[in-house]
Amino acid sequence: MKAHQTSGMKKVYFDFADMLKTNPTGDVPYTPVLPLLHGLRESIRLMREEGMENVNARHARLAAGTRKAVEAWGLELLCQDPRWYSDSLTVVK
């Protein structure tokens, strides 16, 4: 916060001072991105409907398929140790 207070840079879009003024009332100083919030609500509904165990299993299945595809294409994964594989991110060298 000290750096924010002493900064000479213009605060055009996001200003901590604006946030601090409105936060105690549970408000935000800027217009919320309503479509994003509606999409989040629908995504959570779909995940609950599917069940978190099924969601996690689906992600694991798709991640394994992605890694196999990378191998079949003759490319190399950045992560060399399978214990560190991620079900949400696959990085190709």
ABEGO torsion letter per residue (X at the ends): XAAAAABABBBAABBAAAAAAAAAAGBBABBBBAAAAAAAAAAAAAAAAAEAAAAAAAAAAAAAAAAAAAAAAGBBBABABAAABBAABBBBX
